[in-house]
Amino acid sequence: MIPGETILGLDFGNHLWVVLTPANSFGDIVIVNLTTHGRGLCGPACTTIAVGEQAFVTRESCVYYRGVMFNPVAPLLQAREQGFLRQHDRVSAGLLLRIQDGALADRVVPRIMKIEIEASVVRGSDSPSN
């Protein structure tokens, strides 16, 4: 799994999860989910996503940075192959950068995750096109 890929089926809330980093040396990726905006779940570094910025988003949403986590990639790949997890359209390079920057700015994201995210951020003309 690579930054920008999305996952459905990881939780019972049917949230869209976004991969923020490639797998590290331990085989873990950093992922975060989107949720409906306006429920008081945003912190000072709230990253909002408008309808249409990603195909899954049908109402204004935000990134739930309090739920950011490391997840081993191997079981995710296995669950995807077995049909337990689904992928949705990738987020654009610009939206991925906004989500990553929000994670770096949000005080609830643990420092160890920020280090992983910062190492995987692609800026400027080096950004992958989607």
Backbone as XML, in Angstrom:
<?xml version="1.0"?>
<chain id="A" units="angstrom">
  <residue number="1" name="MET">
    <atom name="N" x="0.848" y="-1.174" z="0.000"/>
    <atom name="CA" x="0.000" y="0.000" z="0.000"/>
    <atom name="C" x="0.892" y="1.235" z="0.000"/>
  </residue>
  <residue number="2" name="ILE">
    <atom name="N" x="0.424" y="2.241" z="-0.712"/>
    <atom name="CA" x="1.224" y="3.453" z="-0.854"/>
    <atom name="C" x="0.407" y="4.671" z="-0.428"/>
  </residue>
  <residue number="3" name="PRO">
    <atom name="N" x="1.080" y="5.763" z="-0.079"/>
    <atom name="CA" x="0.357" y="6.964" z="0.331"/>
    <atom name="C" x="-0.676" y="7.386" z="-0.720"/>
  </residue>
  <residue number="4" name="GLY">
    <atom name="N" x="-1.850" y="7.717" z="-0.210"/>
    <atom name="CA" x="-2.937" y="8.136" z="-1.081"/>
    <atom name="C" x="-3.960" y="7.051" z="-1.345"/>
  </residue>
  <residue number="5" name="GLU">
    <atom name="N" x="-3.576" y="5.787" z="-1.150"/>
    <atom name="CA" x="-4.546" y="4.706" z="-1.312"/>
    <atom name="C" x="-5.588" y="4.807" z="-0.208"/>
  </residue>
  <residue number="6" name="THR">
    <atom name="N" x="-6.762" y="4.259" z="-0.470"/>
    <atom name="CA" x="-7.849" y="4.310" z="0.511"/>
    <atom name="C" x="-8.367" y="2.911" z="0.788"/>
  </residue>
  <residue number="7" name="ILE">
    <atom name="N" x="-8.955" y="2.764" z="1.977"/>
    <atom name="CA" x="-9.449" y="1.465" z="2.443"/>
    <atom name="C" x="-10.849" y="1.641" z="3.010"/>
  </residue>
  <residue number="8" name="LEU">
    <atom name="N" x="-11.728" y="0.733" z="2.664"/>
    <atom name="CA" x="-13.060" y="0.661" z="3.266"/>
    <atom name="C" x="-13.201" y="-0.695" z="3.939"/>
  </residue>
  <residue number="9" name="GLY">
    <atom name="N" x="-13.902" y="-0.732" z="5.066"/>
    <atom name="CA" x="-14.147" y="-1.988" z="5.756"/>
    <atom name="C" x="-13.258" y="-2.232" z="6.957"/>
  </residue>
  <residue number="10" name="LEU">
    <atom name="N" x="-12.438" y="-1.249" z="7.291"/>
    <atom name="CA" x="-11.524" y="-1.404" z="8.425"/>
    <atom name="C" x="-12.239" y="-1.212" z="9.759"/>
  </residue>
  <residue number="11" name="ASP">
    <atom name="N" x="-13.378" y="-0.517" z="9.729"/>
    <atom name="CA" x="-14.138" y="-0.300" z="10.965"/>
    <atom name="C" x="-15.625" y="-0.504" z="10.677"/>
  </residue>
  <residue number="12" name="PHE">
    <atom name="N" x="-16.411" y="-0.592" z="11.723"/>
    <atom name="CA" x="-17.841" y="-0.826" z="11.571"/>
    <atom name="C" x="-18.589" y="0.416" z="11.116"/>
  </residue>
  <residue number="13" name="GLY">
    <atom name="N" x="-17.953" y="1.583" z="11.167"/>
    <atom name="CA" x="-18.596" y="2.823" z="10.752"/>
    <atom name="C" x="-18.521" y="3.073" z="9.258"/>
  </residue>
  <residue number="14" name="ASN">
    <atom name="N" x="-17.901" y="2.148" z="8.523"/>
    <atom name="CA" x="-17.739" y="2.283" z="7.076"/>
    <atom name="C" x="-17.056" y="3.601" z="6.704"/>
  </residue>
  <residue number="15" name="HIS">
    <atom name="N" x="-16.072" y="3.993" z="7.512"/>
    <atom name="CA" x="-15.303" y="5.197" z="7.218"/>
    <atom name="C" x="-14.276" y="4.903" z="6.130"/>
  </residue>
  <residue number="16" name="LEU">
    <atom name="N" x="-13.912" y="5.933" z="5.412"/>
    <atom name="CA" x="-12.844" y="5.829" z="4.431"/>
    <atom name="C" x="-11.526" y="6.108" z="5.146"/>
  </residue>
  <residue number="17" name="TRP">
    <atom name="N" x="-10.584" y="5.184" z="5.041"/>
    <atom name="CA" x="-9.262" y="5.329" z="5.643"/>
    <atom name="C" x="-8.275" y="5.675" z="4.538"/>
  </residue>
  <residue number="18" name="VAL">
    <atom name="N" x="-7.351" y="6.572" z="4.856"/>
    <atom name="CA" x="-6.365" y="7.037" z="3.887"/>
    <atom name="C" x="-4.972" y="6.618" z="4.370"/>
  </residue>
  <residue number="19" name="VAL">
    <atom name="N" x="-4.203" y="6.019" z="3.479"/>
    <atom name="CA" x="-2.821" y="5.633" z="3.772"/>
    <atom name="C" x="-1.959" y="6.886" z="3.655"/>
  </residue>
  <residue number="20" name="LEU">
    <atom name="N" x="-1.227" y="7.202" z="4.725"/>
    <atom name="CA" x="-0.395" y="8.412" z="4.748"/>
    <atom name="C" x="1.082" y="8.149" z="4.496"/>
  </residue>
  <residue number="21" name="THR">
    <atom name="N" x="1.524" y="6.905" z="4.699"/>
    <atom name="CA" x="2.947" y="6.584" z="4.559"/>
    <atom name="C" x="3.118" y="5.229" z="3.880"/>
  </residue>
  <residue number="22" name="PRO">
    <atom name="N" x="4.266" y="5.021" z="3.264"/>
    <atom name="CA" x="4.572" y="3.661" z="2.824"/>
    <atom name="C" x="4.939" y="2.824" z="4.055"/>
  </residue>
  <residue number="23" name="ALA">
    <atom name="N" x="5.043" y="1.531" z="3.873"/>
    <atom name="CA" x="5.421" y="0.659" z="4.985"/>
    <atom name="C" x="6.828" y="1.004" z="5.470"/>
  </residue>
  <residue number="24" name="ASN">
    <atom name="N" x="6.965" y="1.070" z="6.799"/>
    <atom name="CA" x="8.285" y="1.335" z="7.388"/>
    <atom name="C" x="9.045" y="0.017" z="7.543"/>
  </residue>
  <residue number="25" name="SER">
    <atom name="N" x="10.179" y="0.051" z="8.195"/>
    <atom name="CA" x="11.013" y="-1.147" z="8.343"/>
    <atom name="C" x="10.349" y="-2.242" z="9.178"/>
  </residue>
  <residue number="26" name="PHE">
    <atom name="N" x="9.309" y="-1.889" z="9.925"/>
    <atom name="CA" x="8.564" y="-2.867" z="10.711"/>
    <atom name="C" x="7.356" y="-3.414" z="9.938"/>
  </residue>
  <residue number="27" name="GLY">
    <atom name="N" x="7.123" y="-2.888" z="8.732"/>
    <atom name="CA" x="5.981" y="-3.310" z="7.931"/>
    <atom name="C" x="4.689" y="-2.602" z="8.294"/>
  </residue>
  <residue number="28" name="ASP">
    <atom name="N" x="4.804" y="-1.453" z="8.969"/>
    <atom name="CA" x="3.620" y="-0.691" z="9.384"/>
    <atom name="C" x="3.432" y="0.536" z="8.499"/>
  </residue>
  <residue number="29" name="ILE">
    <atom name="N" x="2.166" y="0.891" z="8.281"/>
    <atom name="CA" x="1.818" y="2.138" z="7.602"/>
    <atom name="C" x="1.057" y="3.014" z="8.588"/>
  </residue>
  <residue number="30" name="VAL">
    <atom name="N" x="1.023" y="4.309" z="8.319"/>
    <atom name="CA" x="0.214" y="5.227" z="9.107"/>
    <atom name="C" x="-1.057" y="5.484" z="8.310"/>
  </residue>
  <residue number="31" name="ILE">
    <atom name="N" x="-2.215" y="5.311" z="8.968"/>
    <atom name="CA" x="-3.500" y="5.532" z="8.327"/>
    <atom name="C" x="-4.376" y="6.416" z="9.206"/>
  </residue>
  <residue number="32" name="VAL">
    <atom name="N" x="-5.324" y="7.083" z="8.566"/>
    <atom name="CA" x="-6.255" y="7.954" z="9.279"/>
    <atom name="C" x="-7.579" y="7.903" z="8.532"/>
  </residue>
  <residue number="33" name="ASN">
    <atom name="N" x="-8.676" y="8.130" z="9.241"/>
    <atom name="CA" x="-9.972" y="8.048" z="8.574"/>
    <atom name="C" x="-10.650" y="9.400" z="8.447"/>
  </residue>
  <residue number="34" name="LEU">
    <atom name="N" x="-11.612" y="9.436" z="7.538"/>
    <atom name="CA" x="-12.447" y="10.614" z="7.336"/>
    <atom name="C" x="-13.760" y="10.390" z="8.071"/>
  </residue>
  <residue number="35" name="THR">
    <atom name="N" x="-14.350" y="11.476" z="8.533"/>
    <atom name="CA" x="-15.645" y="11.410" z="9.203"/>
    <atom name="C" x="-16.455" y="12.640" z="8.810"/>
  </residue>
  <residue number="36" name="THR">
    <atom name="N" x="-17.739" y="12.619" z="9.126"/>
    <atom name="CA" x="-18.590" y="13.759" z="8.808"/>
    <atom name="C" x="-18.121" y="14.984" z="9.580"/>
  </residue>
  <residue number="37" name="HIS">
    <atom name="N" x="-17.982" y="16.114" z="8.893"/>
    <atom name="CA" x="-17.539" y="17.353" z="9.520"/>
    <atom name="C" x="-18.695" y="17.978" z="10.315"/>
  </residue>
  <residue number="38" name="GLY">
    <atom name="N" x="-18.356" y="18.688" z="11.362"/>
    <atom name="CA" x="-19.357" y="19.427" z="12.119"/>
    <atom name="C" x="-19.917" y="18.697" z="13.317"/>
  </residue>
  <residue number="39" name="ARG">
    <atom name="N" x="-19.290" y="17.622" z="13.717"/>
    <atom name="CA" x="-19.748" y="16.875" z="14.887"/>
    <atom name="C" x="-18.908" y="17.176" z="16.119"/>
  </residue>
  <residue number="40" name="GLY">
    <atom name="N" x="-18.121" y="18.229" z="16.051"/>
    <atom name="CA" x="-17.273" y="18.596" z="17.180"/>
    <atom name="C" x="-16.049" y="17.719" z="17.315"/>
  </residue>
  <residue number="41" name="LEU">
    <atom name="N" x="-15.691" y="16.993" z="16.247"/>
    <atom name="CA" x="-14.559" y="16.078" z="16.301"/>
    <atom name="C" x="-13.261" y="16.711" z="15.819"/>
  </residue>
  <residue number="42" name="CYS">
    <atom name="N" x="-13.353" y="17.918" z="15.273"/>
    <atom name="CA" x="-12.164" y="18.566" z="14.725"/>
    <atom name="C" x="-11.387" y="19.293" z="15.806"/>
  </residue>
  <residue number="43" name="GLY">
    <atom name="N" x="-10.091" y="19.289" z="15.647"/>
    <atom name="CA" x="-9.222" y="20.067" z="16.517"/>
    <atom name="C" x="-8.833" y="21.342" z="15.799"/>
  </residue>
  <residue number="44" name="PRO">
    <atom name="N" x="-7.871" y="22.063" z="16.347"/>
    <atom name="CA" x="-7.446" y="23.329" z="15.749"/>
    <atom name="C" x="-6.879" y="23.171" z="14.337"/>
  </residue>
  <residue number="45" name="ALA">
    <atom name="N" x="-6.333" y="22.012" z="14.016"/>
    <atom name="CA" x="-5.734" y="21.787" z="12.694"/>
    <atom name="C" x="-6.686" y="20.995" z="11.796"/>
  </residue>
  <residue number="46" name="CYS">
    <atom name="N" x="-7.967" y="21.296" z="11.871"/>
    <atom name="CA" x="-8.986" y="20.563" z="11.124"/>
    <atom name="C" x="-8.740" y="20.632" z="9.617"/>
  </residue>
  <residue number="47" name="THR">
    <atom name="N" x="-8.739" y="19.492" z="8.980"/>
    <atom name="CA" x="-8.627" y="19.413" z="7.525"/>
    <atom name="C" x="-9.982" y="18.986" z="6.993"/>
  </residue>
  <residue number="48" name="THR">
    <atom name="N" x="-10.655" y="19.885" z="6.302"/>
    <atom name="CA" x="-11.973" y="19.565" z="5.759"/>
    <atom name="C" x="-11.846" y="19.119" z="4.306"/>
  </residue>
  <residue number="49" name="ILE">
    <atom name="N" x="-12.786" y="18.277" z="3.917"/>
    <atom name="CA" x="-12.822" y="17.744" z="2.565"/>
    <atom name="C" x="-14.214" y="17.994" z="2.009"/>
  </residue>
  <residue number="50" name="ALA">
    <atom name="N" x="-14.269" y="18.719" z="0.924"/>
    <atom name="CA" x="-15.546" y="19.071" z="0.306"/>
    <atom name="C" x="-16.072" y="17.913" z="-0.534"/>
  </residue>
  <residue number="51" name="VAL">
    <atom name="N" x="-17.371" y="17.920" z="-0.731"/>
    <atom name="CA" x="-18.000" y="16.936" z="-1.613"/>
    <atom name="C" x="-17.316" y="17.028" z="-2.978"/>
  </residue>
  <residue number="52" name="GLY">
    <atom name="N" x="-16.927" y="15.889" z="-3.496"/>
    <atom name="CA" x="-16.296" y="15.839" z="-4.811"/>
    <atom name="C" x="-14.782" y="15.828" z="-4.795"/>
  </residue>
  <residue number="53" name="GLU">
    <atom name="N" x="-14.164" y="16.156" z="-3.670"/>
    <atom name="CA" x="-12.690" y="16.113" z="-3.623"/>
    <atom name="C" x="-12.175" y="14.683" z="-3.671"/>
  </residue>
  <residue number="54" name="GLN">
    <atom name="N" x="-12.995" y="13.755" z="-3.268"/>
    <atom name="CA" x="-12.707" y="12.328" z="-3.354"/>
    <atom name="C" x="-14.050" y="11.674" z="-3.624"/>
  </residue>
  <residue number="55" name="ALA">
    <atom name="N" x="-14.089" y="10.684" z="-4.490"/>
    <atom name="CA" x="-15.363" y="10.114" z="-4.955"/>
    <atom name="C" x="-16.239" y="9.564" z="-3.827"/>
  </residue>
  <residue number="56" name="PHE">
    <atom name="N" x="-15.659" y="9.077" z="-2.747"/>
    <atom name="CA" x="-16.428" y="8.506" z="-1.639"/>
    <atom name="C" x="-17.132" y="9.586" z="-0.819"/>
  </residue>
  <residue number="57" name="VAL">
    <atom name="N" x="-16.606" y="10.786" z="-0.835"/>
    <atom name="CA" x="-17.101" y="11.871" z="0.010"/>
    <atom name="C" x="-18.384" y="12.461" z="-0.595"/>
  </residue>
  <residue number="58" name="THR">
    <atom name="N" x="-19.514" y="12.222" z="0.093"/>
    <atom name="CA" x="-20.815" y="12.709" z="-0.385"/>
    <atom name="C" x="-21.378" y="13.819" z="0.496"/>
  </residue>
  <residue number="59" name="ARG">
    <atom name="N" x="-20.674" y="14.158" z="1.570"/>
    <atom name="CA" x="-21.040" y="15.300" z="2.418"/>
    <atom name="C" x="-19.742" y="15.846" z="3.009"/>
  </residue>
  <residue number="60" name="GLU">
    <atom name="N" x="-19.793" y="17.110" z="3.429"/>
    <atom name="CA" x="-18.564" y="17.703" z="3.951"/>
    <atom name="C" x="-17.986" y="16.814" z="5.041"/>
  </residue>
  <residue number="61" name="SER">
    <atom name="N" x="-16.718" y="16.525" z="4.927"/>
    <atom name="CA" x="-16.044" y="15.609" z="5.843"/>
    <atom name="C" x="-14.788" y="16.260" z="6.389"/>
  </residue>
  <residue number="62" name="CYS">
    <atom name="N" x="-14.198" y="15.605" z="7.369"/>
    <atom name="CA" x="-12.923" y="16.063" z="7.910"/>
    <atom name="C" x="-12.091" y="14.848" z="8.278"/>
  </residue>
  <residue number="63" name="VAL">
    <atom name="N" x="-10.818" y="15.104" z="8.519"/>
    <atom name="CA" x="-9.894" y="14.038" z="8.890"/>
    <atom name="C" x="-9.922" y="13.893" z="10.402"/>
  </residue>
  <residue number="64" name="TYR">
    <atom name="N" x="-10.124" y="12.669" z="10.854"/>
    <atom name="CA" x="-10.207" y="12.383" z="12.288"/>
    <atom name="C" x="-8.805" y="12.025" z="12.800"/>
  </residue>
  <residue number="65" name="TYR">
    <atom name="N" x="-8.005" y="13.067" z="13.066"/>
    <atom name="CA" x="-6.614" y="12.851" z="13.463"/>
    <atom name="C" x="-6.483" y="12.138" z="14.805"/>
  </residue>
  <residue number="66" name="ARG">
    <atom name="N" x="-7.494" y="12.221" z="15.653"/>
    <atom name="CA" x="-7.425" y="11.499" z="16.935"/>
    <atom name="C" x="-7.391" y="9.993" z="16.722"/>
  </residue>
  <residue number="67" name="GLY">
    <atom name="N" x="-7.838" y="9.535" z="15.559"/>
    <atom name="CA" x="-7.856" y="8.102" z="15.267"/>
    <atom name="C" x="-6.687" y="7.616" z="14.437"/>
  </residue>
  <residue number="68" name="VAL">
    <atom name="N" x="-5.699" y="8.484" z="14.200"/>
    <atom name="CA" x="-4.537" y="8.082" z="13.408"/>
    <atom name="C" x="-3.854" y="6.890" z="14.067"/>
  </residue>
  <residue number="69" name="MET">
    <atom name="N" x="-3.378" y="5.958" z="13.248"/>
    <atom name="CA" x="-2.740" y="4.773" z="13.832"/>
    <atom name="C" x="-1.723" y="4.145" z="12.895"/>
  </residue>
  <residue number="70" name="PHE">
    <atom name="N" x="-0.814" y="3.402" z="13.524"/>
    <atom name="CA" x="0.051" y="2.491" z="12.777"/>
    <atom name="C" x="-0.762" y="1.236" z="12.543"/>
  </residue>
  <residue number="71" name="ASN">
    <atom name="N" x="-0.618" y="0.650" z="11.382"/>
    <atom name="CA" x="-1.294" y="-0.615" z="11.103"/>
    <atom name="C" x="-0.335" y="-1.475" z="10.288"/>
  </residue>
  <residue number="72" name="PRO">
    <atom name="N" x="-0.165" y="-2.735" z="10.660"/>
    <atom name="CA" x="0.686" y="-3.608" z="9.846"/>
    <atom name="C" x="0.064" y="-3.782" z="8.460"/>
  </residue>
  <residue number="73" name="VAL">
    <atom name="N" x="0.872" y="-3.644" z="7.439"/>
    <atom name="CA" x="0.348" y="-3.702" z="6.076"/>
    <atom name="C" x="0.014" y="-5.134" z="5.649"/>
  </residue>
  <residue number="74" name="ALA">
    <atom name="N" x="0.748" y="-6.123" z="6.108"/>
    <atom name="CA" x="0.533" y="-7.503" z="5.656"/>
    <atom name="C" x="-0.899" y="-7.998" z="5.896"/>
  </residue>
  <residue number="75" name="PRO">
    <atom name="N" x="-1.458" y="-7.836" z="7.104"/>
    <atom name="CA" x="-2.840" y="-8.299" z="7.298"/>
    <atom name="C" x="-3.855" y="-7.510" z="6.458"/>
  </residue>
  <residue number="76" name="LEU">
    <atom name="N" x="-3.557" y="-6.243" z="6.187"/>
    <atom name="CA" x="-4.453" y="-5.449" z="5.342"/>
    <atom name="C" x="-4.466" y="-5.995" z="3.918"/>
  </residue>
  <residue number="77" name="LEU">
    <atom name="N" x="-3.293" y="-6.319" z="3.404"/>
    <atom name="CA" x="-3.213" y="-6.884" z="2.059"/>
    <atom name="C" x="-3.929" y="-8.229" z="1.989"/>
  </residue>
  <residue number="78" name="GLN">
    <atom name="N" x="-3.748" y="-9.046" z="3.018"/>
    <atom name="CA" x="-4.414" y="-10.349" z="3.063"/>
    <atom name="C" x="-5.936" y="-10.171" z="3.131"/>
  </residue>
  <residue number="79" name="ALA">
    <atom name="N" x="-6.398" y="-9.252" z="3.968"/>
    <atom name="CA" x="-7.837" y="-9.008" z="4.091"/>
    <atom name="C" x="-8.406" y="-8.469" z="2.778"/>
  </residue>
  <residue number="80" name="ARG">
    <atom name="N" x="-7.642" y="-7.658" z="2.080"/>
    <atom name="CA" x="-8.092" y="-7.141" z="0.780"/>
    <atom name="C" x="-8.215" y="-8.286" z="-0.222"/>
  </residue>
  <residue number="81" name="GLU">
    <atom name="N" x="-7.212" y="-9.163" z="-0.252"/>
    <atom name="CA" x="-7.245" y="-10.310" z="-1.170"/>
    <atom name="C" x="-8.432" y="-11.230" z="-0.877"/>
  </residue>
  <residue number="82" name="GLN">
    <atom name="N" x="-8.809" y="-11.347" z="0.394"/>
    <atom name="CA" x="-9.917" y="-12.220" z="0.785"/>
    <atom name="C" x="-11.276" y="-11.531" z="0.673"/>
  </residue>
  <residue number="83" name="GLY">
    <atom name="N" x="-11.272" y="-10.253" z="0.296"/>
    <atom name="CA" x="-12.521" y="-9.529" z="0.091"/>
    <atom name="C" x="-13.108" y="-8.889" z="1.334"/>
  </residue>
  <residue number="84" name="PHE">
    <atom name="N" x="-12.373" y="-8.881" z="2.435"/>
    <atom name="CA" x="-12.868" y="-8.259" z="3.670"/>
    <atom name="C" x="-12.674" y="-6.749" z="3.669"/>
  </residue>
  <residue number="85" name="LEU">
    <atom name="N" x="-11.671" y="-6.285" z="2.961"/>
    <atom name="CA" x="-11.416" y="-4.853" z="2.804"/>
    <atom name="C" x="-11.561" y="-4.502" z="1.338"/>
  </residue>
  <residue number="86" name="ARG">
    <atom name="N" x="-12.040" y="-3.301" z="1.103"/>
    <atom name="CA" x="-12.158" y="-2.815" z="-0.268"/>
    <atom name="C" x="-11.327" y="-1.547" z="-0.407"/>
  </residue>
  <residue number="87" name="GLN">
    <atom name="N" x="-10.884" y="-1.314" z="-1.601"/>
    <atom name="CA" x="-10.210" y="-0.057" z="-1.882"/>
    <atom name="C" x="-11.180" y="0.843" z="-2.610"/>
  </residue>
  <residue number="88" name="HIS">
    <atom name="N" x="-11.036" y="2.122" z="-2.397"/>
    <atom name="CA" x="-11.815" y="3.116" z="-3.117"/>
    <atom name="C" x="-10.808" y="3.927" z="-3.907"/>
  </residue>
  <residue number="89" name="ASP">
    <atom name="N" x="-11.287" y="4.917" z="-4.646"/>
    <atom name="CA" x="-10.387" y="5.762" z="-5.423"/>
    <atom name="C" x="-9.340" y="6.393" z="-4.521"/>
  </residue>
  <residue number="90" name="ARG">
    <atom name="N" x="-8.128" y="6.493" z="-5.048"/>
    <atom name="CA" x="-7.054" y="7.185" z="-4.329"/>
    <atom name="C" x="-7.436" y="8.644" z="-4.125"/>
  </residue>
  <residue number="91" name="VAL">
    <atom name="N" x="-6.860" y="9.258" z="-3.110"/>
    <atom name="CA" x="-7.011" y="10.709" z="-2.973"/>
    <atom name="C" x="-5.987" y="11.350" z="-3.911"/>
  </residue>
  <residue number="92" name="SER">
    <atom name="N" x="-6.270" y="12.546" z="-4.352"/>
    <atom name="CA" x="-5.340" y="13.253" z="-5.237"/>
    <atom name="C" x="-4.065" y="13.592" z="-4.476"/>
  </residue>
  <residue number="93" name="ALA">
    <atom name="N" x="-3.013" y="13.883" z="-5.228"/>
    <atom name="CA" x="-1.743" y="14.264" z="-4.601"/>
    <atom name="C" x="-1.922" y="15.506" z="-3.741"/>
  </residue>
  <residue number="94" name="GLY">
    <atom name="N" x="-2.719" y="16.463" z="-4.212"/>
    <atom name="CA" x="-2.953" y="17.684" z="-3.441"/>
    <atom name="C" x="-3.706" y="17.430" z="-2.153"/>
  </residue>
  <residue number="95" name="LEU">
    <atom name="N" x="-4.738" y="16.572" z="-2.211"/>
    <atom name="CA" x="-5.500" y="16.253" z="-1.003"/>
    <atom name="C" x="-4.637" y="15.448" z="-0.035"/>
  </residue>
  <residue number="96" name="LEU">
    <atom name="N" x="-3.851" y="14.513" z="-0.546"/>
    <atom name="CA" x="-2.948" y="13.754" z="0.324"/>
    <atom name="C" x="-2.011" y="14.703" z="1.064"/>
  </residue>
  <residue number="97" name="LEU">
    <atom name="N" x="-1.447" y="15.664" z="0.357"/>
    <atom name="CA" x="-0.535" y="16.618" z="0.993"/>
    <atom name="C" x="-1.253" y="17.428" z="2.068"/>
  </residue>
  <residue number="98" name="ARG">
    <atom name="N" x="-2.479" y="17.856" z="1.807"/>
    <atom name="CA" x="-3.252" y="18.596" z="2.823"/>
    <atom name="C" x="-3.493" y="17.733" z="4.064"/>
  </residue>
  <residue number="99" name="ILE">
    <atom name="N" x="-3.821" y="16.462" z="3.857"/>
    <atom name="CA" x="-4.072" y="15.564" z="4.991"/>
    <atom name="C" x="-2.781" y="15.339" z="5.772"/>
  </residue>
  <residue number="100" name="GLN">
    <atom name="N" x="-1.684" y="15.106" z="5.066"/>
    <atom name="CA" x="-0.394" y="14.909" z="5.739"/>
    <atom name="C" x="0.024" y="16.163" z="6.494"/>
  </residue>
  <residue number="101" name="ASP">
    <atom name="N" x="-0.109" y="17.332" z="5.871"/>
    <atom name="CA" x="0.248" y="18.587" z="6.544"/>
    <atom name="C" x="-0.612" y="18.802" z="7.787"/>
  </residue>
  <residue number="102" name="GLY">
    <atom name="N" x="-1.904" y="18.451" z="7.694"/>
    <atom name="CA" x="-2.782" y="18.563" z="8.858"/>
    <atom name="C" x="-2.329" y="17.659" z="9.982"/>
  </residue>
  <residue number="103" name="ALA">
    <atom name="N" x="-1.890" y="16.450" z="9.633"/>
    <atom name="CA" x="-1.389" y="15.518" z="10.654"/>
    <atom name="C" x="-0.133" y="16.065" z="11.324"/>
  </residue>
  <residue number="104" name="LEU">
    <atom name="N" x="0.731" y="16.687" z="10.539"/>
    <atom name="CA" x="1.958" y="17.261" z="11.097"/>
    <atom name="C" x="1.658" y="18.444" z="12.009"/>
  </residue>
  <residue number="105" name="ALA">
    <atom name="N" x="0.571" y="19.158" z="11.744"/>
    <atom name="CA" x="0.214" y="20.336" z="12.539"/>
    <atom name="C" x="-0.634" y="20.001" z="13.763"/>
  </residue>
  <residue number="106" name="ASP">
    <atom name="N" x="-1.319" y="18.861" z="13.743"/>
    <atom name="CA" x="-2.252" y="18.530" z="14.832"/>
    <atom name="C" x="-1.496" y="17.995" z="16.042"/>
  </residue>
  <residue number="107" name="ARG">
    <atom name="N" x="-1.785" y="18.553" z="17.194"/>
    <atom name="CA" x="-1.054" y="18.169" z="18.417"/>
    <atom name="C" x="-1.410" y="16.773" z="18.927"/>
  </residue>
  <residue number="108" name="VAL">
    <atom name="N" x="-2.505" y="16.167" z="18.454"/>
    <atom name="CA" x="-2.877" y="14.843" z="18.950"/>
    <atom name="C" x="-2.139" y="13.713" z="18.231"/>
  </residue>
  <residue number="109" name="VAL">
    <atom name="N" x="-1.526" y="14.021" z="17.099"/>
    <atom name="CA" x="-0.798" y="12.993" z="16.347"/>
    <atom name="C" x="0.541" y="12.757" z="17.040"/>
  </residue>
  <residue number="110" name="PRO">
    <atom name="N" x="0.822" y="11.513" z="17.433"/>
    <atom name="CA" x="2.086" y="11.222" z="18.130"/>
    <atom name="C" x="3.317" y="11.563" z="17.283"/>
  </residue>
  <residue number="111" name="ARG">
    <atom name="N" x="4.340" y="12.006" z="17.958"/>
    <atom name="CA" x="5.572" y="12.433" z="17.293"/>
    <atom name="C" x="6.155" y="11.350" z="16.403"/>
  </residue>
  <residue number="112" name="ILE">
    <atom name="N" x="6.140" y="10.106" z="16.832"/>
    <atom name="CA" x="6.711" y="9.011" z="16.042"/>
    <atom name="C" x="5.973" y="8.876" z="14.710"/>
  </residue>
  <residue number="113" name="MET">
    <atom name="N" x="4.679" y="9.132" z="14.716"/>
    <atom name="CA" x="3.911" y="9.084" z="13.460"/>
    <atom name="C" x="4.234" y="10.296" z="12.598"/>
  </residue>
  <residue number="114" name="LYS">
    <atom name="N" x="4.428" y="11.450" z="13.231"/>
    <atom name="CA" x="4.790" y="12.650" z="12.478"/>
    <atom name="C" x="6.122" y="12.462" z="11.759"/>
  </residue>
  <residue number="115" name="ILE">
    <atom name="N" x="7.058" y="11.786" z="12.401"/>
    <atom name="CA" x="8.359" y="11.509" z="11.770"/>
    <atom name="C" x="8.155" y="10.667" z="10.513"/>
  </residue>
  <residue number="116" name="GLU">
    <atom name="N" x="7.317" y="9.639" z="10.610"/>
    <atom name="CA" x="7.030" y="8.766" z="9.459"/>
    <atom name="C" x="6.337" y="9.553" z="8.347"/>
  </residue>
  <residue number="117" name="ILE">
    <atom name="N" x="5.370" y="10.381" z="8.728"/>
    <atom name="CA" x="4.621" y="11.162" z="7.735"/>
    <atom name="C" x="5.545" y="12.158" z="7.043"/>
  </residue>
  <residue number="118" name="GLU">
    <atom name="N" x="6.323" y="12.896" z="7.820"/>
    <atom name="CA" x="7.235" y="13.896" z="7.247"/>
    <atom name="C" x="8.189" y="13.246" z="6.253"/>
  </residue>
  <residue number="119" name="ALA">
    <atom name="N" x="8.656" y="12.050" z="6.553"/>
    <atom name="CA" x="9.588" y="11.353" z="5.656"/>
    <atom name="C" x="8.937" y="10.960" z="4.336"/>
  </residue>
  <residue number="120" name="SER">
    <atom name="N" x="7.610" y="10.872" z="4.303"/>
    <atom name="CA" x="6.940" y="10.429" z="3.080"/>
    <atom name="C" x="6.253" y="11.551" z="2.306"/>
  </residue>
  <residue number="121" name="VAL">
    <atom name="N" x="6.305" y="12.779" z="2.830"/>
    <atom name="CA" x="5.648" y="13.908" z="2.165"/>
    <atom name="C" x="6.381" y="14.242" z="0.866"/>
  </residue>
  <residue number="122" name="VAL">
    <atom name="N" x="5.610" y="14.409" z="-0.196"/>
    <atom name="CA" x="6.151" y="14.811" z="-1.491"/>
    <atom name="C" x="5.587" y="16.192" z="-1.810"/>
  </residue>
  <residue number="123" name="ARG">
    <atom name="N" x="6.470" y="17.140" z="-2.036"/>
    <atom name="CA" x="6.041" y="18.521" z="-2.297"/>
    <atom name="C" x="6.489" y="18.971" z="-3.690"/>
  </residue>
  <residue number="124" name="GLY">
    <atom name="N" x="5.779" y="19.948" z="-4.209"/>
    <atom name="CA" x="6.170" y="20.603" z="-5.444"/>
    <atom name="C" x="6.081" y="19.726" z="-6.670"/>
  </residue>
  <residue number="125" name="SER">
    <atom name="N" x="7.024" y="19.889" z="-7.581"/>
    <atom name="CA" x="6.985" y="19.196" z="-8.865"/>
    <atom name="C" x="7.234" y="17.702" z="-8.749"/>
  </residue>
  <residue number="126" name="ASP">
    <atom name="N" x="7.679" y="17.250" z="-7.563"/>
    <atom name="CA" x="7.890" y="15.820" z="-7.362"/>
    <atom name="C" x="6.606" y="15.094" z="-6.979"/>
  </residue>
  <residue number="127" name="SER">
    <atom name="N" x="5.484" y="15.824" z="-6.837"/>
    <atom name="CA" x="4.230" y="15.209" z="-6.426"/>
    <atom name="C" x="3.755" y="14.238" z="-7.483"/>
  </residue>
  <residue number="128" name="PRO">
    <atom name="N" x="3.291" y="13.047" z="-7.053"/>
    <atom name="CA" x="2.762" y="12.093" z="-8.025"/>
    <atom name="C" x="1.465" y="12.614" z="-8.619"/>
  </residue>
  <residue number="129" name="SER">
    <atom name="N" x="1.249" y="12.372" z="-9.876"/>
    <atom name="CA" x="-0.011" y="12.809" z="-10.489"/>
    <atom name="C" x="-1.030" y="11.700" z="-10.389"/>
  </residue>
  <residue number="130" name="ASN">
    <atom name="N" x="-2.284" y="12.105" z="-10.198"/>
    <atom name="CA" x="-3.367" y="11.128" z="-10.090"/>
    <atom name="C" x="-4.398" y="11.412" z="-11.129"/>
  </residue>
</chain>
